[in-house]
Amino acid sequence: MKNAVSKNPSRRRFIKQLGLGLASIPLIGLVACGGGSDSTETASNDTGSSDSSGSTGGSTGSSTSWASGGTAAMTANFPDDSLFALGTACTVALTKNLTEGPCYFTADTLDDISEEQTGLPMQLCFRVIDNSCNPVSGLEVEVWHCDVAGIYSGDTSGSSDSSGFSSSFCTGNDSEALRSKWFRGTQITDSNGRVNFKSCFPGWYSGRTIHIHFRVRNNNNDEVVSQLCFPDAFTAEICTTHANYSSRGIQDTTLSAGRDTVFGSSYDEFLFDYQQNSDGSLLAYKTIQIS
């Protein structure tokens, strides 16, 4: 198991030269949903107060320490759909999709996408709704992100689409990464538009804030391809205090400084809602609205 990201200078140059502009895909809405999880499954959080980066989606303070050891350490159940309650009105902020990036290839249908990698265990939950705020079933929701060391997996065997995958940049030519498919997976939305993944909180690589990619497809047609991120205060907490992340320290690119070339100054609408589960794992969730 690797403990540090590959020090590949070409990888760092690539991220700064990539441009990471907005993809020319139709508009969608991302709904930032307020709390509402089952209190028997998640720890209590003050979701009404904002942190230093303006998020109202979670709290970094807790009486329970963060879990470690990967998804095997999770004992909390996934929360029910009240997590995504919209209240009496559906208010959306229309936004463009964000770039797919150079580290995508199609993934298998999995619920636990960690491949037994270590890290802060994370429940990753999405709900897809339409313009009228009705749930949309039967859609493919795909996610991919790097490991705790900022490296993407790179085993493209069996993938139906790896045309844009930049192996050297994404894996740093790490031998374990090249034979792995960690932190990639696809689920089909149920009758409530819901999908759940078991994963681990990502690490960081130079030039980007910590982020998670996602894609929603309908009969092989993209509805949205985008990315989501976490508030600076939360990423700083994990990167400086959690045993699986602290050896690398805080990320070199933050949202509030405006240096992340993907999210820019509009990062608020791409922030995950999040909170800590009773077992110390992380719950990260988002409602996605498609047109």
C-alpha positions in Angstrom: 0.0 0.0 0.0 1.3 3.4 -0.9 1.6 6.2 1.7 2.5 9.2 -0.4 1.5 10.5 -3.9 4.0 9.8 -6.7 6.2 12.8 -7.2 5.7 13.0 -10.9 6.4 16.6 -12.2 4.7 16.1 -15.5 1.5 15.3 -13.6 1.6 18.6 -11.8 2.4 20.5 -15.0 -0.5 18.8 -16.8 -3.1 19.9 -14.2 -2.1 23.5 -14.5 -2.0 23.4 -18.3 -5.2 21.4 -18.8 -7.4 24.5 -18.7 -10.3 22.5 -17.2 -12.9 24.7 -18.9 -16.6 24.2 -18.8 -18.0 21.4 -21.0 -20.6 22.4 -23.6 -23.4 20.3 -22.2 -27.0 21.4 -21.4 -27.7 23.2 -18.1 -28.7 21.3 -15.0 -29.5 22.3 -11.4 -27.7 21.2 -8.3 -29.9 21.4 -5.2 -28.1 22.0 -1.9 -30.3 20.2 0.5 -30.6 20.8 4.2 -30.0 18.2 6.9 -32.8 15.8 7.9 -31.0 12.5 8.5 -32.3 9.8 10.8 -30.9 10.6 14.2 -30.4 6.9 15.1 -28.0 6.6 12.2 -26.1 9.9 12.2 -24.6 12.1 14.8 -26.2 15.4 15.6 -24.9 18.4 13.7 -25.6 22.1 13.6 -26.5 22.5 10.0 -27.6 26.0 10.3 -24.3 27.7 10.9 -21.8 28.3 8.1 -18.1 27.5 8.3 -15.2 29.7 6.9 -16.0 28.8 3.3 -19.7 29.6 3.5 -21.1 26.0 3.6 -24.2 25.3 5.6 -24.2 21.6 4.7 -22.3 20.2 7.7 -20.3 20.6 10.8 -16.7 19.9 11.4 -17.0 19.7 15.2 -18.1 16.4 16.8 -17.8 14.5 20.0 -17.1 11.4 17.9 -13.7 11.1 16.3 -13.5 10.3 12.6 -13.3 6.6 11.7 -10.4 5.0 9.8 -9.7 1.7 8.1 -11.9 2.1 5.0 -15.4 0.8 4.4 -15.0 -2.3 6.6 -15.1 0.0 9.6 -18.6 1.3 8.8 -21.5 0.0 10.9 -24.1 2.8 10.3 -26.9 2.1 7.9 -27.5 4.5 5.0 -30.1 7.1 6.0 -33.6 7.1 4.6 -34.8 9.5 1.9 -35.8 12.2 4.4 -32.1 13.2 4.0 -33.1 14.8 0.7 -36.2 16.7 1.9 -36.7 19.8 -0.1 -39.4 21.4 2.0 -42.4 23.1 0.5 -40.5 24.5 -2.5 -37.9 23.3 -4.9 -35.4 26.1 -5.4 -32.6 25.4 -7.8 -29.6 27.3 -9.0 -29.0 26.5 -12.7 -25.4 25.8 -13.5 -23.3 24.4 -16.3 -21.8 20.9 -16.1 -18.1 20.8 -15.3 -15.3 19.1 -17.2 -15.1 15.3 -17.2 -11.3 15.6 -16.7 -8.6 13.2 -17.9 -9.1 10.4 -15.4 -12.4 8.9 -16.5 -13.1 5.4 -17.8 -16.3 3.4 -17.5 -16.8 1.6 -14.2 -18.4 -1.6 -13.0 -21.8 -1.7 -11.2 -20.7 -1.6 -7.6 -22.0 -0.3 -4.3 -18.7 -0.6 -2.4 -16.1 1.1 -4.7 -13.2 1.1 -2.3 -11.6 -2.2 -3.3 -10.5 -2.4 0.4 -8.4 0.7 0.2 -7.9 2.5 3.5 -9.1 6.0 4.5 -12.0 7.8 6.2 -15.0 5.6 5.4 -17.6 7.6 3.5 -21.3 7.0 2.6 -21.8 8.7 -0.8 -25.5 9.4 -1.6 -27.2 11.0 -4.5 -30.8 11.7 -5.5 -31.8 12.7 -9.0 -34.9 14.7 -9.7 -36.5 16.4 -12.7 -37.6 20.0 -13.3 -40.7 19.4 -11.2 -38.7 18.0 -8.4 -40.0 14.4 -9.0 -37.5 11.6 -8.6 -36.2 10.0 -11.7 -35.7 6.2 -11.7 -33.6 4.0 -14.0 -30.7 6.4 -14.6 -27.1 5.4 -14.4 -25.1 7.4 -11.8 -21.4 7.0 -12.1 -18.7 8.3 -9.7 -14.9 8.3 -9.7 -12.3 9.9 -7.5 -8.7 9.5 -6.4 -7.4 7.6 -3.3 -6.0 9.1 -0.1 -2.6 9.8 -1.8 -4.2 11.7 -4.7 -3.8 8.9 -7.2 -6.5 7.5 -9.5 -6.8 3.9 -10.4 -5.8 2.9 -13.9 -6.9 -0.6 -14.9 -9.0 0.1 -18.0 -9.4 -3.5 -18.9 -13.1 -4.2 -19.6 -13.9 -0.5 -19.9 -16.2 0.5 -22.8 -14.8 4.0 -22.8 -11.3 4.9 -21.8 -10.5 7.2 -24.8 -9.9 10.3 -22.6 -8.0 8.5 -19.9 -4.5 9.9 -19.3 -2.8 7.0 -17.5 0.5 8.6 -16.7 -1.1 11.8 -15.3 -3.8 10.1 -13.4 -1.9 7.2 -11.9 1.6 8.7 -11.7 2.6 5.3 -13.2 2.1 3.8 -9.7 2.2 0.0 -10.1 -0.7 -0.6 -7.7 -2.9 2.0 -9.4 -2.3 0.5 -12.8 -3.7 -2.8 -11.8 -6.6 -1.4 -9.8 -10.1 0.0 -10.3 -10.5 1.6 -6.9 -13.0 4.4 -6.3 -15.0 4.0 -9.4 -18.5 2.6 -9.7 -22.0 2.9 -11.2 -25.5 2.5 -9.6 -29.0 2.7 -11.1 -31.4 5.2 -9.5 -34.3 3.5 -7.7 -38.0 4.6 -7.6 -37.0 7.5 -5.4 -34.1 8.6 -7.7 -31.6 7.4 -5.1 -28.2 5.7 -5.3 -25.7 4.9 -2.5 -22.0 4.1 -2.6 -19.6 3.0 0.0 -16.2 4.7 -0.5 -13.4 6.7 1.3 -12.8 10.4 1.5 -10.5 11.3 -1.4 -7.0 12.8 -0.9 -5.6 15.7 -3.0 -3.2 16.3 -5.7 -1.4 19.6 -6.6 -3.5 22.2 -8.4 -7.0 20.9 -7.3 -9.1 21.0 -4.3 -10.4 17.7 -3.0 -13.3 16.7 -5.3 -15.5 13.8 -6.6 -16.6 13.4 -10.2 -20.0 12.2 -11.2 -22.0 11.4 -14.3 -25.7 10.8 -14.9 -26.8 8.9 -18.0 -30.1 8.1 -19.5 -30.0 5.3 -22.1 -26.3 6.0 -22.7 -27.0 9.7 -23.2 -25.4 12.1 -20.7 -27.7 14.2 -18.6 -24.9 15.8 -16.6 -21.2 15.4 -16.1 -19.8 17.4 -13.2 -17.8 17.5 -9.9 -18.5 18.2 -6.3 -16.3 19.4 -3.5 -16.1 20.0 0.3 -15.6 23.2 2.3 -12.1 24.3 3.0 -12.5 24.1 6.8 -13.6 20.5 6.5 -10.8 19.4 4.1 -8.3 21.2 6.4 -9.6 19.3 9.4 -9.3 15.9 7.7 -5.9 16.6 6.1 -4.3 17.8 9.3 -5.9 15.5 12.0 -6.9 12.2 10.4 -4.2 9.5 10.5 -4.7 8.4 6.9 -4.2 11.9 5.5 -2.2 14.0 7.9 1.2 12.8 6.7 0.6 14.8 3.5 -0.8 17.8 5.2 -3.3 20.4 3.9 -4.1 20.6 0.2 -2.2 23.3 -1.8 -5.3 24.5 -3.6 -8.3 25.8 -1.7 -11.7 27.1 -2.7 -11.7 30.4 -0.8 -8.5 31.4 -2.4 -10.1 30.9 -5.8 -7.2 28.9 -7.2 -9.1 25.9 -8.2 -9.6 26.3 -11.9 -12.7 24.1 -12.2 -14.9 25.5 -9.4 -13.6 29.0 -9.4 -15.6 31.6 -7.5 -18.9 29.6 -8.0 -17.9 26.8 -5.8 -20.8 27.2 -3.4 -23.3 25.5 -5.7 -21.0 22.5 -6.0 -20.5 21.8 -2.3 -21.5 18.5 -0.9 -23.9 18.4 2.1 -22.2 16.4 4.7 -22.2 15.2 8.3 -20.7 12.6 10.6 -22.4 9.3 11.2 -22.7 7.7 14.6 -19.8 5.3 13.8 -17.5 8.1 12.9 -17.8 7.6 9.1 -18.6 10.5 6.8 -22.0 11.0 5.1 -21.7 13.1 1.9 -24.9 13.7 -0.1 -26.4 15.8 -2.9 -29.6 16.2 -4.8 -29.0 16.6 -8.6 -31.7 18.2 -10.8 -31.7 17.4 -14.5 -33.7 19.2 -17.1 
